[in-house]
Amino acid sequence: MAAVKSEPARILIVGGGYVGMYTALGLQKKLRSREASVTVVDPQPHMTYQPFLPEAAAGSIEPRHVVVPLRRTLRKCHVLTGRVTKISDADKVATVEMTDGHVEEIPYDVLVVALGSVARTLPIPGLADRGIAFKTIGEAIYLRNHVLSRLDLAATTDDPEIRKRLLTFTVIGGGYAGIEALAELEDMARYALRYYENLDPADMRWVLVEATGRIMPEVRESLGVYTVKELEARGIEVYLDTRVKTMEDGHVVLDDGTEYDGDTIIWTAGVKANPVLAETDLPLDQRGRVICTATMQVQGLDNVWSAGDNAAVPDLSKTDVDPAATCSPSAQHAVRQANQLAKNVVSVLRGRKPKPYVHKYVGSVASLGLYKGVADVYGVKAKGFVAWGMHRAYHVSRMPTFNRKVRVAFDWLGSWVLKREVVSLGQINDPRAEFDRVTKS
């Protein structure tokens, strides 16, 4: 009697960000035919390479080139555009709300939890109404158009108070996201002002507010100090050890007594694990992250894996100092974890033992605008043009797919030869406005 072939293992990846996409990429390269099927579920049909969001917002990179289309890249996987609302590992089922509103239950044999993180908000009056996050390509495009539109509005008013409010920009949060967003947008706005006869760079006010005593904790303190000095040399006000008490109606009040009005408030004060994790039966830590072993298997569950911002993965490089240390939420960890995770899933499917994730910290690079940056790589620190070049070289090397690497490189070349684009396309935020105006007149 002929042997009955076993059915392929059903691998479900919830989330199509760094971890989700890179894990799926690894699996589709390593899995044999009929060994397993891979399904990826994400609310967006693309993965966003977030380190390039500041340059997309500043016009150095075309926004479409910052995202990687999942269906085009994961050709051997099933890609579903929907939002996971619940996971029951006891039943081996994930509940997914599809984009058209209907709900499906997707069964699985192996689960990879890659839901990532969302912006961490605080109960600050006015934040929900005035704050603009900086985690998605949509937010980057909106901020670019918003900042440039403030220049247009300021150039058309004769009221000094209104102009002052329009040209006041606040960034809350001094991590990488906040510093790069601030530096790139200020650099773009300063460049754009050469085309406004009645505006001057001195008319703008850019403010950075950070609750701790230093910025960019990922790099050595001396580089953080250097960055603050560089920002202040450009006229940017930096408030350390300072918190925002309220921002109602754009009136910002800091806990040191500083008050001012501003029309743009960018919120980059940290992230938290995706709250959907609370709707699962997976073990979570006090920060709402999935508790994992060093092999990235979820604690107590051999068939469930997790990595990235939503996972508490032990940081074996720091256990000598802190046995409870977990990997920080960064793109560097997420990409490397995903590569190891894909190998581990394949190993377990083939009856082998998974390997622990061990990562030696390489360093960090940050852009401070065109031709300006800081870097701390392999213990070597760099500043200015060299660091800016290191930043671009590192991130284009990490950009997924050859297609996107080439497109980003050509964007940079075009910006260098033809100069930066400083056009506001604010109509995309309300495309029916002109149609409504005509129909009502």
Salt bridges, closest charged atoms under 4 A:
GLU35 OE2 - ARG32 NH1 3.80
GLU35 OE2 - ARG350 NE 2.86
GLU55 OE2 - HIS391 ND1 4.00
GLU55 OE1 - ARG392 NH2 2.80
GLU62 OE2 - ARG64 NE 3.14
ASP89 OD2 - LYS92 NZ 3.90
ASP100 OD1 - HIS102 ND1 2.47
GLU104 OE2 - HIS102 NE2 2.81
ASP109 OD1 - ARG10 NH2 3.09
GLU180 OE2 - HIS391 NE2 3.32
GLU186 OE2 - ARG190 NH2 2.70
GLU186 OE1 - ARG234 NH2 2.72
ASP187 OD1 - LYS372 NZ 3.32
ASP187 OD2 - ARG420 NH2 2.91
GLU237 OE2 - ARG205 NE 2.73
GLU259 OE1 - HIS251 NE2 2.82
ASP261 OD1 - ARG165 NH1 3.83
ASP261 OD1 - HIS251 ND1 2.74
ASP263 OD1 - ARG130 NH2 3.46
ASP263 OD2 - ARG150 NH1 2.57
ASP263 OD1 - ARG165 NE 3.83
ASP285 OD2 - ARG289 NH2 2.97
ASP315 OD2 - LYS318 NZ 3.97
ASP376 OD2 - ARG220 NE 3.24
ASP411 OD2 - HIS65 ND1 2.65
GLU434 OE2 - ARG437 NH2 2.66
ASP436 OD1 - ARG432 NH2 3.22
